[in-house]
């Protein structure tokens, strides 16, 4: 049983295109996240949703737009893709503060390559 | 803002030997959680070990143990009897314990295991 799943796992596209990455978790967690991992392996938080409400919105270009249709899903839409968007994007989820333990569970990542 | 520092970009260890990865963090909170994540070449982020700040006892998971020094804000990971499968990037992470949803990650340490 996959806890946090992402689709697609690989995405190759051209500059200027619009693409989406989907994430689903079956853990019953209330909080979901999007991270970007660059070529140097730095993990940068992008967004976080708690029960469909945006709670973390780091400084990312407004070409990136998250959408959470329900608390089990968090999608990431990227408009007008640029070369610098090439990275691995991770979805993660974690239980709310009332739940223990507090670790994050990560999806397998989506490797986005913009040509 | 909380920061997590991993001062060792790369480490290496002989198979069957012991290695310690360093992590320091900065916080004014008293209730928080610390984690070590492993990212092998498959890129999947895997939780290795967690430590609750209110627990004085150091966490242990099989060959992995931590040295948690709360006053010094230090959280090192010790890997005993290193195996080839331990080769990976290791990330230290911090999360506030009460209402904090955000995780703060260090920049990672790349561990090489030499046969």
Interface residues (C-beta under 8 A of the other chain):
Chain A: X31 X33 X41 X42 X43 X45 X48 X50 X55 X56 X88 X90 X92 X94 X97 X101 X102 X103 X104 X105 X106 X108 X109 X111
Chain B: X33 X35 X37 X39 X43 X44 X45 X47 X50 X52 X89 X91 X93 X95 X97 X98 X99 X100 X101 X102 X103 X105 X107 X108 X110
